[in-house]
Amino acid sequence: MLFGIDYETWWFLVVGALFSGYAILDGFDFGAGAWHLLFESEKDRRIALNAVGPVWDGNEVWLVIAGGALFAGFPNFYATLFSSLYIPFKLFLVFIIFRAIAIEFRSKEPGERWRKNWDRAYCISSIFLAFLLGVVLGNLLQGISVGENYLYMGNGFFEFLGFYPVLVGLTTLALFMMHGAIFLLIKTRGSLHEKLTKLLRVGMISFIILFSMVTIFSLIYYPHLSDKFRAYPILFFIPALAILSMANIPRLASKRNYLGAFLFSSLTISFLLVLVAVELYPDLLVSTLGPQYSINIYQAAASKGSLKIMLTITAIGAPLVAFYTFFVYKTFWGKVRLDENSY
Amino acid sequence: MELNTEILARIQFAFSVSFHYIFPPLSIGLGLLMVFFEAAYLRSKNIQYHQLAHFWTKIFAVTFGIGVVTGIVMEFEFGTNWAAYSRFVGDVFGSALAAEGIFAFALESGFLGILLFGWNRVKPWVHFVSTLGVFFGSMFSAVWIVVANSWQQTPAGFKIVGEGFHARAEITDFWAMVFNPSSVERLLHVWVGAFLSGAFLVLSVHSYYLIKNRHIELSKIAIKIALIIATIGSLSQLFIGHLSAEGVAKIQPAKLAAFEGHFISEKSADLYLFGWVDQENQRVLGPKIPGGLSFLIHGNFDSKITGLDKFGPGDKPTQINAIFQFYHLMVGLGMIMIGLSLLGSYFYFKGRLFQTQWLLKIFVIASIAPQLANQFGWFAAEMGRQPWVVYGLLKTSNAFSESVTSHQILFSIILFFIVYAFLFVLFIYMMNKKIQHGPDDESNIESRPMTQEIANLISGEIKGRAGEEV
């Protein structure tokens, strides 16, 4: 126990914070990438690419850290989740690789064909990465067919592509595209900037429609996703905050205050994840085969001793990470400037 | 051999980790050289050091980028393919992995943006700090990953809790886990192996320039620094490698016996320089030093060395010949590196190195030597650990994901094989292109591609900005 909260719950919070940080950071660069093919001129594409250029690598490290934190803190959950959703995770990896090499190699050759093909690879992989993250989340929300000894009992290959996970996947994609468009608006000027204001509108509208659909489906078909709110109405302040931050995005965007809009789209991502966390807690993985097979944080967790060590490591490391993340963003603050070191 | 889940999962792991391990050693090794080049620039203000640092940073960017993405694959693969292993080791492995993420990766990637793109944006010393940050980040990631792997070879600081499916190792003493009996030697071995990869690549590329009569002055400086690292590195590797082998002899005798093809426990064990293991008749064919192995391990030609006969069939590796060959190839390549760096140093002090074409030509191809030595060393270390995944505690056959089917793994092996083949071709292509282009010294500052394009973009941007202000 630490401040009246047990170690497992502390680690649950740490993992939640890491994934939320990851979703905000890689969210905007996946989102920015997903629009890429709609930018027409070579110059616009290079500017859009270089807007994420110095930071995408660092953003992906959040995934490494969050994944490591999951492995370290909740090995049973990590093992079950990754082996159950085998195919989506493998596809995710392939797209991560393609996206990285597309960014790295695109501008290294002057040829038009070369660049067009890498632009396609960059855009498509960004779209699928955002989508697959959402699909994994959708599977977690609806539950996975896990049986005795935390073993996956489903039938493999395409089970992960249910209707609900796909819907959550599309919603995530729309959310990230909205978020990414705002990020690009901060980093650009001129005709590209004007074009993005229109794209942002498309992004916001698609997100709101899809999000409403997910909400309705969750309420009707997955009552376990709202039982806690019915039991403790006070918790309604979380969805209320999420909706309030969503509402602020179009308001600030119409005033061209994109920094403010970015803050609220980041908050929207966090609040939505808090919502997920509150609904699942103390479960991590809900089994569709029966509640006795669900995995909660206490079953999934590493030993108290190990959690204590890791909390110490996090307490020392997190401020350092925050410091250099801040430092990097500060260095590249403002509109994109291309120089001979750019992509 | 039936292609069951275990075999497929092992093939996939071996394939993806070998591919991954082409890149991190290069990043660490090139990082060290970049630190030297940039430090020399800050001290002397000699622009050539700056050009070297800038040029090698571009090569580094390629190796680093591929290292990161292939590394994420490894982290995920523990969960997807080795679920039982993850459950068993998560508690111990976890803290090392968490430390790696938060202390090493975040440091590396945080400063990477500035290292690559910040040349014109931050003061030279801030840039140097970023280079140091990236270099130390990569060194730290080696620390934690080698600690975790060493714990699998020589577990310490833990207790086993639970039984059957629920049995797992729980950490009892963090520092005992970190400083488990093999981690220090193995870490040094890995670090120096990485330095050698970087140094030999720099030697190779700049020898190539000298042969082609390009970037002469720059290359002379680079070769000097790389040669110093190569000489110190390869000589100290002899000593570190020996320490490591002594440790293996003490704690993993079955592995040492496999390395050396030593079947029967006996006084005065022989040392084979190279050879072929005839596993059926339990002997090795090849030149040997009588009693040499006993002397190496115990300093005495008559000491007894435990052979493979002391282990039951389920407790020792089966592919003795492969392990023997990989181990001996690693040692042989190490000797070649020592020979080459001493030869290079000799000619350097004689003042003839830069005219000695044949040696420069050998240096051009020698960059493959540390790469192969690193790979073979790991093959020997990991195959020699079999049949255990965690030595003496968990067998490989109990470690894979029970719920994943062989079709799924086969699908992803094929997928990753295609992707990695493509990635490798691109990697070679990009490296070649960057090397052919060369550093931006006076000799080719005019021919830099896209200079005009960038100038246009920048002037366009300035015009755009001026327009806005009007």
HADDOCK unambig.tbl for C-alpha pairs under 7 A between the chains (distance, minus, plus):
assign (segid A and resid 54 and name CA) (segid B and resid 113 and name CA) 4.43 0.50 0.50
assign (segid A and resid 54 and name CA) (segid B and resid 117 and name CA) 6.59 0.50 0.50
assign (segid A and resid 55 and name CA) (segid B and resid 113 and name CA) 6.24 0.50 0.50
assign (segid A and resid 57 and name CA) (segid B and resid 109 and name CA) 6.25 0.50 0.50
assign (segid A and resid 58 and name CA) (segid B and resid 109 and name CA) 4.68 0.50 0.50
assign (segid A and resid 58 and name CA) (segid B and resid 110 and name CA) 5.57 0.50 0.50
assign (segid A and resid 61 and name CA) (segid B and resid 105 and name CA) 6.48 0.50 0.50
assign (segid A and resid 61 and name CA) (segid B and resid 106 and name CA) 6.47 0.50 0.50
assign (segid A and resid 61 and name CA) (segid B and resid 109 and name CA) 6.92 0.50 0.50
assign (segid A and resid 64 and name CA) (segid B and resid 72 and name CA) 6.40 0.50 0.50
assign (segid A and resid 64 and name CA) (segid B and resid 101 and name CA) 6.55 0.50 0.50
assign (segid A and resid 65 and name CA) (segid B and resid 98 and name CA) 6.78 0.50 0.50
assign (segid A and resid 65 and name CA) (segid B and resid 101 and name CA) 4.74 0.50 0.50
assign (segid A and resid 65 and name CA) (segid B and resid 102 and name CA) 6.46 0.50 0.50
assign (segid A and resid 68 and name CA) (segid B and resid 97 and name CA) 5.78 0.50 0.50
assign (segid A and resid 68 and name CA) (segid B and resid 98 and name CA) 5.61 0.50 0.50
assign (segid A and resid 68 and name CA) (segid B and resid 101 and name CA) 6.87 0.50 0.50
assign (segid A and resid 69 and name CA) (segid B and resid 98 and name CA) 5.74 0.50 0.50
assign (segid A and resid 71 and name CA) (segid B and resid 90 and name CA) 6.13 0.50 0.50
assign (segid A and resid 71 and name CA) (segid B and resid 94 and name CA) 6.14 0.50 0.50
assign (segid A and resid 72 and name CA) (segid B and resid 90 and name CA) 5.40 0.50 0.50
assign (segid A and resid 72 and name CA) (segid B and resid 91 and name CA) 6.09 0.50 0.50
assign (segid A and resid 72 and name CA) (segid B and resid 93 and name CA) 6.87 0.50 0.50
assign (segid A and resid 72 and name CA) (segid B and resid 94 and name CA) 3.43 0.50 0.50
assign (segid A and resid 72 and name CA) (segid B and resid 95 and name CA) 6.06 0.50 0.50
assign (segid A and resid 72 and name CA) (segid B and resid 97 and name CA) 6.95 0.50 0.50
assign (segid A and resid 72 and name CA) (segid B and resid 98 and name CA) 6.61 0.50 0.50
assign (segid A and resid 73 and name CA) (segid B and resid 94 and name CA) 6.79 0.50 0.50
assign (segid A and resid 75 and name CA) (segid B and resid 86 and name CA) 6.15 0.50 0.50
assign (segid A and resid 75 and name CA) (segid B and resid 87 and name CA) 5.20 0.50 0.50
assign (segid A and resid 75 and name CA) (segid B and resid 90 and name CA) 5.07 0.50 0.50
assign (segid A and resid 76 and name CA) (segid B and resid 87 and name CA) 5.33 0.50 0.50
assign (segid A and resid 78 and name CA) (segid B and resid 79 and name CA) 6.16 0.50 0.50
assign (segid A and resid 79 and name CA) (segid B and resid 79 and name CA) 4.59 0.50 0.50
assign (segid A and resid 79 and name CA) (segid B and resid 80 and name CA) 6.89 0.50 0.50
assign (segid A and resid 79 and name CA) (segid B and resid 83 and name CA) 4.44 0.50 0.50
assign (segid A and resid 79 and name CA) (segid B and resid 86 and name CA) 5.99 0.50 0.50
assign (segid A and resid 79 and name CA) (segid B and resid 87 and name CA) 6.43 0.50 0.50
assign (segid A and resid 80 and name CA) (segid B and resid 83 and name CA) 6.76 0.50 0.50
assign (segid A and resid 82 and name CA) (segid B and resid 79 and name CA) 4.97 0.50 0.50
assign (segid A and resid 82 and name CA) (segid B and resid 80 and name CA) 4.63 0.50 0.50
assign (segid A and resid 83 and name CA) (segid B and resid 79 and name CA) 6.01 0.50 0.50
assign (segid A and resid 83 and name CA) (segid B and resid 80 and name CA) 4.14 0.50 0.50
assign (segid A and resid 83 and name CA) (segid B and resid 81 and name CA) 6.56 0.50 0.50
assign (segid A and resid 83 and name CA) (segid B and resid 83 and name CA) 6.49 0.50 0.50
assign (segid A and resid 83 and name CA) (segid B and resid 401 and name CA) 6.48 0.50 0.50
assign (segid A and resid 83 and name CA) (segid B and resid 403 and name CA) 6.80 0.50 0.50
assign (segid A and resid 83 and name CA) (segid B and resid 404 and name CA) 6.28 0.50 0.50
assign (segid A and resid 86 and name CA) (segid B and resid 80 and name CA) 5.70 0.50 0.50
assign (segid A and resid 90 and name CA) (segid B and resid 412 and name CA) 6.79 0.50 0.50
assign (segid A and resid 93 and name CA) (segid B and resid 73 and name CA) 6.17 0.50 0.50
assign (segid A and resid 96 and name CA) (segid B and resid 69 and name CA) 6.85 0.50 0.50
assign (segid A and resid 97 and name CA) (segid B and resid 69 and name CA) 5.61 0.50 0.50
assign (segid A and resid 151 and name CA) (segid B and resid 403 and name CA) 6.11 0.50 0.50
assign (segid A and resid 152 and name CA) (segid B and resid 403 and name CA) 5.55 0.50 0.50
assign (segid A and resid 302 and name CA) (segid B and resid 90 and name CA) 7.00 0.50 0.50
assign (segid A and resid 302 and name CA) (segid B and resid 91 and name CA) 4.99 0.50 0.50
assign (segid A and resid 303 and name CA) (segid B and resid 91 and name CA) 6.53 0.50 0.50
assign (segid A and resid 303 and name CA) (segid B and resid 170 and name CA) 6.45 0.50 0.50
assign (segid A and resid 305 and name CA) (segid B and resid 171 and name CA) 6.79 0.50 0.50
assign (segid A and resid 305 and name CA) (segid B and resid 172 and name CA) 6.98 0.50 0.50
assign (segid A and resid 306 and name CA) (segid B and resid 91 and name CA) 6.09 0.50 0.50
assign (segid A and resid 306 and name CA) (segid B and resid 95 and name CA) 6.80 0.50 0.50
assign (segid A and resid 306 and name CA) (segid B and resid 171 and name CA) 6.06 0.50 0.50
assign (segid A and resid 309 and name CA) (segid B and resid 95 and name CA) 6.93 0.50 0.50
assign (segid A and resid 310 and name CA) (segid B and resid 95 and name CA) 5.64 0.50 0.50
assign (segid A and resid 310 and name CA) (segid B and resid 98 and name CA) 6.82 0.50 0.50
assign (segid A and resid 313 and name CA) (segid B and resid 99 and name CA) 6.40 0.50 0.50
assign (segid A and resid 317 and name CA) (segid B and resid 102 and name CA) 5.65 0.50 0.50
assign (segid A and resid 317 and name CA) (segid B and resid 103 and name CA) 6.12 0.50 0.50
assign (segid A and resid 321 and name CA) (segid B and resid 106 and name CA) 6.03 0.50 0.50
assign (segid A and resid 324 and name CA) (segid B and resid 110 and name CA) 5.64 0.50 0.50
assign (segid A and resid 325 and name CA) (segid B and resid 110 and name CA) 5.80 0.50 0.50
assign (segid A and resid 328 and name CA) (segid B and resid 110 and name CA) 6.54 0.50 0.50
assign (segid A and resid 328 and name CA) (segid B and resid 111 and name CA) 6.96 0.50 0.50
assign (segid A and resid 328 and name CA) (segid B and resid 113 and name CA) 6.90 0.50 0.50
assign (segid A and resid 328 and name CA) (segid B and resid 114 and name CA) 6.73 0.50 0.50
assign (segid A and resid 338 and name CA) (segid B and resid 458 and name CA) 6.78 0.50 0.50
assign (segid A and resid 339 and name CA) (segid B and resid 454 and name CA) 6.52 0.50 0.50
assign (segid A and resid 340 and name CA) (segid B and resid 454 and name CA) 6.87 0.50 0.50
assign (segid A and resid 341 and name CA) (segid B and resid 116 and name CA) 6.92 0.50 0.50
assign (segid A and resid 341 and name CA) (segid B and resid 117 and name CA) 5.44 0.50 0.50
assign (segid A and resid 342 and name CA) (segid B and resid 117 and name CA) 6.43 0.50 0.50
